Amino acid sequence: MKSAAQTFLTDRKRVDLYGSAHTGTAQHWRVTISSVALVILVPLFVFTFGAALGEPWPEVVAYYSRPFPAIVAALTLAVGWWHFAKGVHVLITDYSRGMTRKVLIVVTHIISYAAAAACLYALARLAL
Protein backbone atom coordinates (compact mmCIF):
# COMPACT_ATOMS: atom_id res chain seq x y z
CA MET A 1 0.00 0.00 0.00
CA LYS A 2 1.33 3.43 -0.90
CA SER A 3 1.80 6.06 1.73
CA ALA A 4 0.25 9.49 1.32
CA ALA A 5 3.64 10.99 0.42
CA GLN A 6 4.20 8.45 -2.37
CA THR A 7 0.85 9.10 -4.03
CA PHE A 8 1.82 12.72 -4.70
CA LEU A 9 5.16 11.85 -6.33
CA THR A 10 5.39 12.24 -10.06
CA ASP A 11 6.65 9.35 -12.20
CA ARG A 12 9.94 11.21 -12.67
CA LYS A 13 10.41 11.64 -8.91
CA ARG A 14 9.74 7.92 -8.28
CA VAL A 15 12.37 6.95 -10.86
CA ASP A 16 14.90 9.41 -9.41
CA LEU A 17 14.80 7.51 -6.14
CA TYR A 18 16.41 4.49 -7.82
CA GLY A 19 19.53 6.36 -8.88
CA SER A 20 21.66 5.91 -11.96
CA ALA A 21 24.93 4.20 -12.80
CA HIS A 22 26.08 7.30 -14.73
CA THR A 23 27.97 5.14 -17.24
CA GLY A 24 25.52 4.84 -20.12
CA THR A 25 26.83 7.76 -22.14
CA ALA A 26 30.47 6.70 -21.82
CA GLN A 27 29.64 3.12 -22.84
CA HIS A 28 27.58 4.37 -25.76
CA TRP A 29 30.41 6.58 -27.04
CA ARG A 30 33.00 3.79 -26.72
CA VAL A 31 30.85 1.41 -28.72
CA THR A 32 30.06 4.16 -31.26
CA ILE A 33 33.75 4.94 -31.75
CA SER A 34 34.60 1.26 -32.18
CA SER A 35 31.72 1.00 -34.68
CA VAL A 36 33.16 3.83 -36.74
CA ALA A 37 36.59 2.20 -36.58
CA LEU A 38 35.08 -1.08 -37.79
CA VAL A 39 33.31 0.71 -40.67
CA ILE A 40 36.78 1.70 -41.88
CA LEU A 41 38.67 -1.47 -40.91
CA VAL A 42 36.31 -4.18 -42.17
CA PRO A 43 36.41 -3.14 -45.86
CA LEU A 44 40.19 -2.80 -45.63
CA PHE A 45 40.36 -6.26 -44.06
CA VAL A 46 38.10 -7.76 -46.72
CA PHE A 47 40.26 -6.35 -49.51
CA THR A 48 43.54 -7.40 -47.89
CA PHE A 49 42.23 -10.83 -46.91
CA GLY A 50 40.68 -11.32 -50.35
CA ALA A 51 44.08 -10.87 -51.98
CA ALA A 52 45.45 -13.83 -50.01
CA LEU A 53 42.36 -16.03 -50.25
CA GLY A 54 42.97 -19.25 -52.15
CA GLU A 55 46.72 -18.70 -52.47
CA PRO A 56 49.25 -21.38 -51.49
CA TRP A 57 50.57 -21.33 -47.93
CA PRO A 58 54.00 -19.81 -48.71
CA GLU A 59 52.39 -16.91 -50.58
CA VAL A 60 49.97 -16.26 -47.72
CA VAL A 61 52.86 -16.22 -45.23
CA ALA A 62 54.79 -13.83 -47.48
CA TYR A 63 51.70 -11.63 -47.91
CA TYR A 64 51.03 -11.33 -44.17
CA SER A 65 54.71 -10.76 -43.49
CA ARG A 66 54.23 -7.33 -45.03
CA PRO A 67 53.26 -4.67 -42.48
CA PHE A 68 50.06 -3.25 -44.02
CA PRO A 69 48.00 -6.47 -44.30
CA ALA A 70 49.21 -7.67 -40.90
CA ILE A 71 48.38 -4.37 -39.17
CA VAL A 72 44.96 -4.15 -40.83
CA ALA A 73 44.16 -7.72 -39.79
CA ALA A 74 45.40 -7.17 -36.23
CA LEU A 75 43.45 -3.94 -35.77
CA THR A 76 40.29 -5.45 -37.25
CA LEU A 77 40.48 -8.49 -34.98
CA ALA A 78 41.32 -6.51 -31.84
CA VAL A 79 38.69 -3.80 -32.36
CA GLY A 80 36.10 -6.36 -33.50
CA TRP A 81 36.44 -8.57 -30.43
CA TRP A 82 36.53 -5.54 -28.11
CA HIS A 83 33.37 -4.19 -29.77
CA PHE A 84 31.72 -7.60 -29.40
CA ALA A 85 32.60 -7.78 -25.69
CA LYS A 86 31.22 -4.32 -24.95
CA GLY A 87 28.09 -4.83 -27.05
CA VAL A 88 27.24 -8.13 -25.40
CA HIS A 89 27.95 -6.55 -22.00
CA VAL A 90 25.24 -3.97 -22.69
CA LEU A 91 22.81 -6.68 -23.82
CA ILE A 92 23.45 -8.77 -20.72
CA THR A 93 22.98 -5.82 -18.36
CA ASP A 94 19.72 -4.94 -20.11
CA TYR A 95 18.18 -8.41 -20.10
CA SER A 96 19.46 -10.33 -17.07
CA ARG A 97 19.61 -9.78 -13.34
CA GLY A 98 21.45 -10.92 -10.24
CA MET A 99 24.14 -13.57 -10.22
CA THR A 100 23.23 -14.69 -13.75
CA ARG A 101 24.18 -11.24 -15.03
CA LYS A 102 27.55 -11.31 -13.26
CA VAL A 103 28.42 -14.79 -14.48
CA LEU A 104 27.40 -14.04 -18.06
CA ILE A 105 29.43 -10.82 -18.13
CA VAL A 106 32.54 -12.54 -16.80
CA VAL A 107 32.20 -15.51 -19.16
CA THR A 108 31.55 -13.29 -22.16
CA HIS A 109 34.58 -11.12 -21.44
CA ILE A 110 36.80 -14.16 -20.90
CA ILE A 111 35.65 -15.71 -24.18
CA SER A 112 36.01 -12.42 -26.08
CA TYR A 113 39.49 -11.59 -24.85
CA ALA A 114 40.67 -15.19 -25.19
CA ALA A 115 39.43 -15.27 -28.79
CA ALA A 116 41.13 -11.94 -29.51
CA ALA A 117 44.38 -13.18 -28.00
CA ALA A 118 44.19 -16.43 -29.99
CA CYS A 119 43.54 -14.51 -33.23
CA LEU A 120 46.40 -12.09 -32.62
CA TYR A 121 48.73 -14.95 -31.65
CA ALA A 122 47.86 -16.83 -34.84
CA LEU A 123 48.41 -13.69 -36.90
CA ALA A 124 51.76 -13.04 -35.21
CA ARG A 125 52.85 -16.63 -35.89
CA LEU A 126 51.81 -16.22 -39.50
CA ALA A 127 53.45 -12.81 -39.98
CA LEU A 128 56.69 -13.42 -38.13
C-alpha positions in Angstrom: 0.0 0.0 0.0 1.3 3.4 -0.9 1.8 6.1 1.7 0.3 9.5 1.3 3.6 11.0 0.4 4.2 8.5 -2.4 0.8 9.1 -4.0 1.8 12.7 -4.7 5.2 11.9 -6.3 5.4 12.2 -10.1 6.6 9.4 -12.2 9.9 11.2 -12.7 10.4 11.6 -8.9 9.7 7.9 -8.3 12.4 7.0 -10.9 14.9 9.4 -9.4 14.8 7.5 -6.1 16.4 4.5 -7.8 19.5 6.4 -8.9 21.7 5.9 -12.0 24.9 4.2 -12.8 26.1 7.3 -14.7 28.0 5.1 -17.2 25.5 4.8 -20.1 26.8 7.8 -22.1 30.5 6.7 -21.8 29.6 3.1 -22.8 27.6 4.4 -25.8 30.4 6.6 -27.0 33.0 3.8 -26.7 30.9 1.4 -28.7 30.1 4.2 -31.3 33.8 4.9 -31.8 34.6 1.3 -32.2 31.7 1.0 -34.7 33.2 3.8 -36.7 36.6 2.2 -36.6 35.1 -1.1 -37.8 33.3 0.7 -40.7 36.8 1.7 -41.9 38.7 -1.5 -40.9 36.3 -4.2 -42.2 36.4 -3.1 -45.9 40.2 -2.8 -45.6 40.4 -6.3 -44.1 38.1 -7.8 -46.7 40.3 -6.3 -49.5 43.5 -7.4 -47.9 42.2 -10.8 -46.9 40.7 -11.3 -50.3 44.1 -10.9 -52.0 45.5 -13.8 -50.0 42.4 -16.0 -50.2 43.0 -19.2 -52.1 46.7 -18.7 -52.5 49.3 -21.4 -51.5 50.6 -21.3 -47.9 54.0 -19.8 -48.7 52.4 -16.9 -50.6 50.0 -16.3 -47.7 52.9 -16.2 -45.2 54.8 -13.8 -47.5 51.7 -11.6 -47.9 51.0 -11.3 -44.2 54.7 -10.8 -43.5 54.2 -7.3 -45.0 53.3 -4.7 -42.5 50.1 -3.2 -44.0 48.0 -6.5 -44.3 49.2 -7.7 -40.9 48.4 -4.4 -39.2 45.0 -4.1 -40.8 44.2 -7.7 -39.8 45.4 -7.2 -36.2 43.4 -3.9 -35.8 40.3 -5.5 -37.2 40.5 -8.5 -35.0 41.3 -6.5 -31.8 38.7 -3.8 -32.4 36.1 -6.4 -33.5 36.4 -8.6 -30.4 36.5 -5.5 -28.1 33.4 -4.2 -29.8 31.7 -7.6 -29.4 32.6 -7.8 -25.7 31.2 -4.3 -25.0 28.1 -4.8 -27.0 27.2 -8.1 -25.4 28.0 -6.6 -22.0 25.2 -4.0 -22.7 22.8 -6.7 -23.8 23.5 -8.8 -20.7 23.0 -5.8 -18.4 19.7 -4.9 -20.1 18.2 -8.4 -20.1 19.5 -10.3 -17.1 19.6 -9.8 -13.3 21.5 -10.9 -10.2 24.1 -13.6 -10.2 23.2 -14.7 -13.8 24.2 -11.2 -15.0 27.6 -11.3 -13.3 28.4 -14.8 -14.5 27.4 -14.0 -18.1 29.4 -10.8 -18.1 32.5 -12.5 -16.8 32.2 -15.5 -19.2 31.5 -13.3 -22.2 34.6 -11.1 -21.4 36.8 -14.2 -20.9 35.7 -15.7 -24.2 36.0 -12.4 -26.1 39.5 -11.6 -24.8 40.7 -15.2 -25.2 39.4 -15.3 -28.8 41.1 -11.9 -29.5 44.4 -13.2 -28.0 44.2 -16.4 -30.0 43.5 -14.5 -33.2 46.4 -12.1 -32.6 48.7 -14.9 -31.6 47.9 -16.8 -34.8 48.4 -13.7 -36.9 51.8 -13.0 -35.2 52.8 -16.6 -35.9 51.8 -16.2 -39.5 53.4 -12.8 -40.0 56.7 -13.4 -38.1 
